[in-house]
């Protein structure tokens, strides 16, 4: 039984060392992936906002034009 226990301890020790050595690589990959995902999300949000803002800007321009026309009519009747 001590051989099994010793073998398990050796396996656990090797796994622990492997995890310890691999952790910086895993952390680095995690950081890179997170940054890449953040950039993609930011790009999509920017595209969406730009599209929606252009619609709002057109609506404001239309309202401004309509108000000017109404003001001109009001001034013409007075």
Helices and strands as residue ranges (DSSP letters): H 2-77
